[in-house]
Amino acid sequence: MFESFTELRKLQKPANMLAEFKEWPVLYDERQLAENKVPVYATVCVDDMYVDYDFARETARKIKGCKTVVTNVWYHNSNSAKTEDVFKSLLALRDDTID
């Protein structure tokens, strides 16, 4: 993307530095997620350009009791761009009205 979009070319060097950095701390405690007791509902966008689909699904599976709405209709910004639709789908998931 940094080579394809002129707007991003100036960011290529710092983006590569961040991508190559190996000393990031652990992002979340997987053991704690596996013991979760709080209801979790999430959307997973198949064609999200920022979050890898398989990674998102794998992460959701690590959270005990996490239920997901998987969609190829919404994208990364759907929480703000399609708030009402996303929220309705999450409430339907909570209320178990989705087949």
ABEGO torsion letter per residue (X at the ends): XAAABAAAAAAAAAAAAAAABAABBBABBAAAAAABABBBBBBBBAABAABBAAAAAAAAAABBGBBBBBBAABBAAAAAAAAAAAAAAAAAAAAGABX
